[in-house]
Amino acid sequence: MADEPRGTTAMSVLELATMRAREGHGDAMAEALPMALKVVAEAEGCLETGVLRCVERRDEFVLRMRWTEVAAHEAFRDSTDFPRYRAIFADHLAEVVGFAHYTEI
């Protein structure tokens, strides 16, 4: 795959998680999410992270995390680092709209 980020493989999985900030907390959420993703980036099996903010709905965000495999993401969710990651933005979070894992085809 020509457009793969450095260090990824065709077997890696891309997790996309959509989150919505509490009313009036969009800017604070936009500041907190990149800091939270630094915790994720240190996790074993994490290859890359990023965050997107919706143009039309400024309180909506998509987190992009590339993992070596789904099991690496599951291990992170079960680790002591997950609560630390979540605490960084928890006061600004209204809901996690959803998340899923994707592979290149």
C-alpha positions, 0 to 999 in steps of 0.5 A, spaced: 500 500 500 503 506 497 499 511 502 501 507 508 503 511 514 511 509 516 511 503 520 504 500 518 503 493 515 498 491 511 495 486 516 494 492 521 487 495 523 485 502 523 480 503 529 475 509 528 472 512 534 467 517 534 466 522 540 461 527 542 463 533 547 458 536 552 455 542 550 460 548 550 466 543 551 468 542 544 474 547 544 476 543 551 475 537 548 479 539 542 485 540 546 485 534 551 484 529 545 491 530 542 494 529 550 490 523 551 492 520 544 499 521 547 498 515 552 495 511 547 501 512 542 505 509 548 501 502 548 504 496 545 502 495 538 500 502 537 502 504 530 499 511 529 494 516 532 490 522 530 484 526 531 479 529 527 474 535 528 468 535 524 467 542 521 459 542 521 458 539 528 464 542 532 462 538 538 464 531 534 471 528 534 473 522 530 479 518 533 484 514 529 488 509 532 492 504 528 494 497 531 498 491 529 492 487 531 485 488 534 488 484 540 493 490 541 487 495 542 483 490 547 490 489 551 490 497 551 483 497 554 484 492 559 491 496 561 492 501 567 493 506 562 486 506 559 483 509 565 489 514 565 487 516 557 480 516 559 481 521 565 484 526 560 478 528 556 472 525 561 470 531 563 468 534 556 465 527 554 458 527 552 458 520 549 462 515 545 458 515 539 461 508 536 467 505 534 470 499 529 476 496 527 477 496 519 483 493 515 485 495 508 482 491 502 
